[in-house]
Amino acid sequence: MLIQLADRMKSFSSSIFTELATYKAAKIKDGAEIIDLSIGSPDLPPPLFVKETISSQATDDSKYGYSLKGTASFHQSVSSFYNRNYNVHIEKESEIVQLMGSQDALVHLPMVLANPGDYILVPDPGYTAYATGIAMAGAVPYYMPLRKQNGFLPDFSSIPEEIAKKASVLILNFPGNPIPVIATEQLLTEAVAFAKKYNIVVIHDFAYSELYYTNQKPISFLSVPGSKDVGIELNSLSKSFNMAGCRVAYALGNAAIVKALHQFKSNLDYGVFYPVQSAACRALNEGEPFSTRLREQYKARAYTLCEGLRSIGWDVETPEAGMFVWAELPAGWSSKAFAFKLMDLANVAVTPGVAFGPSGEGYVRIALVQDVPKLIQAVEQINKSKIFQADILQNQ
């Protein structure tokens, strides 16, 4: 029997990621020891109390039913966390919906908010799940270039009015993936005004909110006046508390959007495992000391890697936040060619910037998912590879 896939599957190609994974697997099979800095998955464990909570409650027979939605304790913990950390008041009954990871909302919200043919304004480069959600909704992406000369922030004034009038959703992501910059209050204020003018819903992806390395703490979109009128914010415990595999996150903000997302999800899933919810409550209520230590670990990694790369002639910028380095390539390199050549010559895996959108060309994303000694080793291997020599560039 010939299995025919739906036409929409053509939109879900992950060719660059698949090529990289296949190439990396072949090199490992041949005996290479790859230092993998390509995948943004935390390598560090969650707090001990998270593991203890899940472990102790997992033996309770009463915890294995459908949870259906976030518990009252979870909603209270999220509300308290935002009040304490961002001075934002959240109505726990009506302005929070629990998620199975923030990607749950990223890929489903376009179907809730956009009709086929609507424009969705999306950062370029941007996290790949945005494109997935847009494709599932049958919407049309309008790429907002994030360029170095603009501080990697979008320019709303450059969006044509005919596009803005046909747009239903604006996606923002600060601190960003793949570009680890922090939004200014001015930018978020402009986003609210732009959204109100054109009746556009704002989705702010805030998954890296607790990972920052300067005195400037990332700004919650919901702390901006008028933000609840136009949008919601997504946050996650995956990166802030190293709970990626637990699949627990939340969306909060505009009550009508929250209600619609909950209605949509009620047809898709039956909630997060009760012990994971209890562990998430403890992380939100007691996790600030852990987050402080985690920030210091990532900061040490970022400074070690970036200072090391600069010392060997690769002029990269140290990130303000997040868990990635957005590294500009010397002239003459395409991001895809560089990523494969780096694996060949240095046994170091990174992700080509073009995988995140057209404006990602000329950059690679380097994930801070190895410890300091391993990052030092990666720098040494890149230095020994002589990848920036002219003869290698000519033969790429």
Buried (B, 14 or more C-beta within 10 A) or exposed (E): EEEEEEEEEEEEEEEBBEBBBEBBEEBEEEEEEBBBBBBBBBBEEBBEBBEEBBEEBEEEEEBEEEBEBBBEBBBBBBBBBBEEBBEBEBEBEBBBBBBBBBBBBBBBBBBBBBEEEBBBBBBBBBBBBBBBBBBBBBBBBBBBBBEEEEEBBBEBEEBEEEEBEBBBBBBBBBBBBBBBBBBBEEBBBBBBBBBEEBEBBBBBBBBBBBBBBEEEEBBBBBBBEEBBEBBBBBBBBBBBBBBBEBBBBBBBBBBEBBEBBBEBBEEEBEBBBBBBBBBBBBBBBEBBEBBEEBBEBBBBBBBBBBEBBBEBEBEBBBBBBBBBBBBBBEEEBBBBBBBBBBBBBBBBBBBBBBBBBEBBBBBBBBBBBBBBEBBBBBBEBBBEBEBBEEEBBEEE
